[in-house]
Amino acid sequence: MSLSASLPRPVYLPILTPLSRAVSQDINLVFYIMVVLLTLLVLAVKIWGLVALTMAALALVPVMFTLFVILTLP
């Protein structure tokens, strides 16, 4: 059995393909998305308090772990 046969197939989320096409046409869209996400986080903190910050930090744990692993590769 080869290694490629044992790997799971990638999961394609329906939102990522149109988003990546839009970003490839206009790179400023990335900054607009960041502003919208930051605004949503501020509104969530205003509504739910520190629980919203905790949930956002919890969601970013795998992202930061992956980033640290990539940075420490030789």
VENZI-V816994 format. One record per residue. N is the residue number from 1. RES is the residue in one small letter. PHI is phi as a letter, one per 30 degrees, with the letter a starting at -180 (999 if undefined). PSI is psi as a letter, one per 40 degrees, with the letter a starting at -180 (none if undefined). OMEGA is omega in degrees with one decimal (999 if undefined). Layout:
N;RES;PHI;PSI;OMEGA / N;RES;PHI;PSI;OMEGA
This chain:
1;m;999;h;-178.5 / 2;s;d;i;-178.8 / 3;l;d;d;-177.9 / 4;s;d;d;179.0 / 5;a;d;d;-177.5 / 6;s;d;e;-179.6 / 7;l;d;i;178.2 / 8;p;d;i;177.1 / 9;r;d;i;179.5 / 10;p;d;i;179.5 / 11;v;c;h;178.6 / 12;y;c;h;177.9 / 13;l;d;h;-175.7 / 14;p;d;d;-178.0 / 15;i;d;d;-173.4 / 16;l;d;d;-177.0 / 17;t;d;d;177.8 / 18;p;d;d;179.5 / 19;l;d;d;179.4 / 20;s;d;d;175.9 / 21;r;d;d;-179.6 / 22;a;d;d;179.6 / 23;v;d;d;178.8 / 24;s;d;d;178.0 / 25;q;d;d;-178.7 / 26;d;b;h;-174.9 / 27;i;d;d;179.2 / 28;n;d;e;178.6 / 29;l;d;d;177.9 / 30;v;d;d;-179.4 / 31;f;d;d;176.3 / 32;y;d;d;178.7 / 33;i;d;d;178.2 / 34;m;d;d;178.2 / 35;v;d;d;179.6 / 36;v;d;d;179.9 / 37;l;d;d;177.5 / 38;l;d;d;176.8 / 39;t;d;d;177.4 / 40;l;d;d;178.3 / 41;l;d;d;178.3 / 42;v;d;d;178.1 / 43;l;d;d;178.0 / 44;a;d;d;177.5 / 45;v;d;d;178.4 / 46;k;d;d;-178.0 / 47;i;d;d;-170.9 / 48;w;c;e;177.7 / 49;g;i;a;-174.8 / 50;l;d;e;177.8 / 51;v;d;d;178.6 / 52;a;d;d;177.1 / 53;l;d;d;178.4 / 54;t;d;d;179.4 / 55;m;d;d;177.7 / 56;a;d;d;178.6 / 57;a;d;d;178.3 / 58;l;d;d;178.9 / 59;a;d;d;-177.7 / 60;l;c;e;-179.6 / 61;v;e;d;178.5 / 62;p;d;d;179.0 / 63;v;d;d;-179.6 / 64;m;d;d;178.0 / 65;f;d;d;178.5 / 66;t;d;d;178.6 / 67;l;d;d;178.6 / 68;f;d;d;178.2 / 69;v;d;d;179.6 / 70;i;d;d;-179.8 / 71;l;d;d;-177.2 / 72;t;c;e;177.0 / 73;l;d;i;-179.1 / 74;p;d;none;999
